[in-house]
């Protein structure tokens, strides 16, 4: 069975790069490092595969998956921090169980 893009995003084991086009028309590739659903919306933490101007080499960005299938950066600082805190908590839990 082949997964549709949205279903593959919900797969926590998804390792395929995600391609996006920026405002200048450049294709950027990201690796999914976390996905969560909050209040009916899907949020992802993505890390650039190649260096991106303005982001550090280990930087990650929170995105919301829109109903149109497009990715939108989470611009609300509190929401972004909550998503990253959830991710860090999941990492701590995973380490405890190993």
N, C-alpha and C positions, 0 to 999 in steps of 0.2 A: 504494500500500500504506500503510495506517495503522499506526503503531507503537503497541504496547501501552505502558503507562506505564513498565514496567521497561526495555523496549527503547529507548524514547525517552530515558531517563536515560543509557543507555550511549552515546548519540549525542553526541559531543563538540561538535557544532554546535547542540545543543538550546538554544533561547533562550526557550522558553515558561516563564512563571512556574510555580513549584511551590507549591501551596496546602497549608497544614498548619493544624491546629487546636491551639491551646495548651490548657493546663490550665483556663483560664477560659472556654473555648469560643469564643475569638476566632479568626478566620481570618487567618493570616499568609501573605504571599506572599514567596517567595524566588526568586532567580535562581541557576541552576547556574553555577558558575565553574570547577569541576574535578570529574572523576570518575575513580576508580581501582578496581581490583580487587586485593585483598590476601588471601591465604590463603582464597580461596573466598568472601569477603564483598565487597560493593560499598560503597565509601565515596564521599561527595560533600562538596565544599566549597560551601556555599550562602551567598549574601549577601541580606539582607532587601531587598525592593523598597521598602517604606515603613519609616520609622524604627520601631525596636522598643525599648521601655523597657529600659534596662540594657545596650544594645549601642550602640557608636558608629556614626556614619553610614557608616564604611567597614569596619565589622566583618564578619567572615565566620565561619561556624561549620562544623565538621566533623560530618557525620552518617553513620551506618551504615544501610543499607537492610536491614531485617529480612526474614526469610522470609515474614512476614505482609504485606509491602508497606508497612509503616509505617516512618517515619524516626525514628531514635534518636540523640540527641546523643552524640558520642564523649566520654565522661567520663574515660577514661584519658588523662592528660596526655601520656605518652610516645607513645602511639598517635596522638593528635591532632597532636603536633609532627612525627612522622614523615610524616603525610599532608600537612601544610603544607610540610615540607621537599621532599617529592616534587613538590608543586605549584610551589614556587619554582624548583626545578631544571628543571622543564619550561618555565617562563617564560624562564629563562636560555638554555636550548637553542633555544627559538623565536626569541629575539632574535638569537642568533648566526647563525642560518640566514637571517635577513632581510637 
